[in-house]
Amino acid sequence: MLAVWMTGLVTLVACAQKAPGTTESKKEKQTMMNSAPLPATAAVATFANGCFWCTEAIFEELDGVISAVSGYTGGETISPTYKEVCDGNTGHAECLQITYDTSKISFDELLEVFWQTHDPTTLNRQGADVGTQYRSGIFYHNDEQKEKAESYKAALDKSGAFDRPIVTEITPFSIFYPAEDYHQQYFELNGNSNPYCRVVIQPKLEKFRKVFKDKLRKDR
């Protein structure tokens, strides 16, 4: 009973604390990122695998990932707000737009991290986060990404890696809307102050670091 109460409390606190707030250091970091020229080997991947606070904290630690921007995709509403997405009426999923250097990390490696850092068998849910905005999805940018994602999904299902069938949607990418500024680098800026970061994200990040220690950036 206590565990259930704590899960509910963490979810309520997380929703309550998703409020505007930014810092100069964050603005400076984003400005530098936007002004830096991309290498000729740069590519983009778009994944949805639960709360983007969690997924951003994970993917931005990978060596070869140039940027991981939290946002929304897969819906109908133009330029949706966080509140509209949370209401579940826009059709969008919380997602990451990942720009990466293919000379350092491959799409296959990104898929490996994607599959292993969330539960792809729960429909419209990740842990205590429930709703279509938390669905598992890969929004492919070209035929190669589509083929790799579908092959990987089929292989995982066939191997019995999960107790239940994978429900991850694999659909063509259409448009990406960056989330509000206060969602970007959320764990980095709020890891010590938000209970959701400490109770949910931190343990997940520590597990990820152990499993993928050979793929982490050396400058973090």
C-alpha positions in Angstrom: 0.0 0.0 0.0 2.9 2.4 0.9 4.5 1.6 -2.5 1.3 2.5 -4.3 0.9 5.7 -2.3 4.5 6.7 -3.1 4.0 6.1 -6.8 1.0 8.3 -6.9 2.8 11.0 -4.9 5.8 11.0 -7.2 3.5 11.4 -10.2 1.6 14.2 -8.6 4.8 16.0 -7.7 6.2 15.6 -11.2 3.1 17.1 -12.8 3.0 19.9 -10.3 6.6 20.8 -10.8 6.5 20.8 -14.6 6.3 24.6 -14.5 8.3 27.3 -16.4 11.8 28.1 -15.2 15.2 28.6 -17.0 18.7 29.7 -16.2 21.3 31.7 -18.0 23.6 28.7 -18.3 21.0 26.7 -20.0 20.3 29.5 -22.5 24.0 29.8 -23.2 24.3 26.1 -23.7 21.4 26.0 -26.1 22.7 29.0 -28.1 26.1 27.4 -28.5 24.5 24.1 -29.6 22.3 25.9 -32.2 25.2 27.9 -33.6 27.7 25.0 -33.9 27.9 23.6 -37.4 26.8 20.0 -37.8 29.2 17.4 -39.3 28.5 16.0 -42.7 27.9 12.7 -40.9 25.0 14.0 -38.8 21.6 12.3 -38.9 18.4 12.5 -36.9 16.3 9.9 -35.0 13.0 10.4 -33.3 12.0 8.2 -30.4 9.1 8.1 -28.0 9.6 6.0 -24.9 7.9 7.6 -22.0 8.5 10.8 -20.1 11.0 12.9 -22.0 12.6 14.0 -18.8 13.9 10.4 -18.4 14.8 9.8 -22.0 16.6 13.0 -22.6 18.8 12.4 -19.5 19.8 9.0 -21.0 20.4 9.8 -24.7 22.4 13.0 -24.2 25.0 10.9 -22.3 25.8 8.8 -25.3 29.0 9.4 -27.2 28.1 10.6 -30.7 24.8 12.2 -29.7 25.1 15.9 -30.7 21.8 17.0 -29.2 18.7 15.4 -27.6 15.7 17.8 -27.7 12.5 17.0 -25.8 9.3 17.6 -27.7 6.1 16.3 -29.3 5.3 14.3 -32.4 2.8 12.0 -33.9 -0.3 14.1 -33.3 -2.7 16.4 -35.2 -2.7 19.7 -33.3 -0.3 22.4 -34.6 2.2 23.7 -32.1 0.7 21.9 -29.1 1.4 23.0 -25.6 2.5 20.7 -22.8 -1.0 21.0 -21.2 -2.7 20.1 -24.4 -0.6 17.1 -24.9 -1.2 16.0 -21.3 -4.9 16.3 -21.8 -4.6 13.5 -24.3 -6.6 15.1 -27.1 -3.8 16.1 -29.5 -2.5 12.6 -30.4 1.1 13.6 -29.7 3.7 11.5 -27.9 6.4 12.9 -25.7 9.5 12.3 -27.7 13.1 13.0 -28.3 14.6 14.5 -31.5 18.1 13.1 -31.5 20.8 14.5 -33.7 23.8 12.2 -33.8 27.1 11.7 -35.6 27.0 8.5 -37.6 30.8 8.2 -37.5 30.6 7.8 -33.7 27.3 6.0 -33.1 24.9 4.1 -35.4 21.1 4.0 -35.6 21.4 0.4 -34.5 23.1 1.4 -31.3 20.5 4.0 -30.6 17.8 1.4 -31.1 19.6 -0.9 -28.6 19.5 1.9 -26.0 15.8 2.6 -26.9 14.7 -1.0 -26.4 16.6 -1.5 -23.2 15.7 1.7 -21.4 11.9 1.4 -21.3 9.1 -1.2 -21.3 7.9 -1.5 -25.0 5.2 -4.0 -24.0 2.9 -1.6 -22.0 0.4 0.3 -24.2 0.2 4.0 -23.6 2.1 3.7 -20.3 5.5 3.8 -18.7 5.4 3.0 -15.0 3.2 5.4 -13.2 3.0 7.7 -16.3 -0.2 6.8 -18.1 -1.7 8.2 -21.3 -1.2 8.1 -25.1 1.5 10.7 -24.7 3.7 8.1 -23.0 3.3 5.5 -25.8 6.3 3.7 -27.2 7.2 4.7 -30.7 9.8 5.0 -33.4 9.2 7.7 -36.0 11.5 6.8 -38.9 13.0 9.4 -41.2 13.9 7.1 -44.1 13.4 3.6 -45.4 16.6 2.4 -43.7 15.5 3.4 -40.3 12.1 1.8 -40.9 13.7 -1.5 -41.9 16.1 -1.6 -39.0 13.4 -0.7 -36.5 11.0 -3.4 -37.8 13.7 -6.0 -38.0 14.9 -5.3 -34.5 11.3 -5.4 -33.1 10.6 -8.7 -34.8 13.9 -10.2 -33.6 13.1 -9.2 -30.0 9.6 -10.6 -30.1 10.9 -13.9 -31.6 13.7 -14.1 -29.0 11.3 -13.9 -26.1 13.3 -11.0 -24.6 10.1 -9.7 -23.1 7.3 -11.6 -21.4 4.6 -9.9 -23.5 4.4 -8.7 -27.2 6.1 -5.4 -28.1 3.5 -2.7 -28.8 6.0 -0.1 -30.0 4.5 1.8 -33.0 6.8 2.3 -36.0 5.5 5.1 -38.2 6.8 7.7 -40.6 8.1 10.9 -39.1 6.0 14.0 -39.9 6.8 17.0 -37.7 8.5 17.7 -34.4 7.5 20.4 -32.0 10.2 21.3 -29.4 8.7 21.3 -25.9 8.7 24.4 -23.8 12.1 25.6 -22.7 11.7 24.5 -19.1 11.5 20.9 -20.2 14.9 20.9 -21.9 17.8 19.4 -19.8 15.3 19.0 -17.0 17.2 16.4 -15.0 20.4 18.3 -15.4 18.8 21.4 -13.9 16.4 19.9 -11.4 17.9 16.6 -10.4 18.5 17.6 -6.8 15.3 19.5 -6.2 12.5 17.4 -7.9 11.4 14.2 -6.1 10.5 12.7 -9.5 14.1 13.1 -10.6 15.5 11.4 -7.5 13.0 8.6 -7.3 12.4 7.8 -10.9 15.0 9.2 -13.2 18.2 8.8 -11.1 17.8 5.0 -10.6 17.0 4.5 -14.3 20.0 6.6 -15.3 22.4 4.7 -13.0 21.2 1.4 -14.5 21.7 2.7 -18.0 25.2 3.9 -17.1 26.2 0.4 -15.9 24.8 -1.4 -19.0 26.1 1.1 -21.6 29.2 2.3 -19.9 31.3 1.7 -23.0 29.0 4.0 -25.0 29.1 7.0 -22.7 30.6 10.4 -23.5 34.0 10.9 -22.0 33.4 14.5 -21.2 30.5 14.0 -18.7 
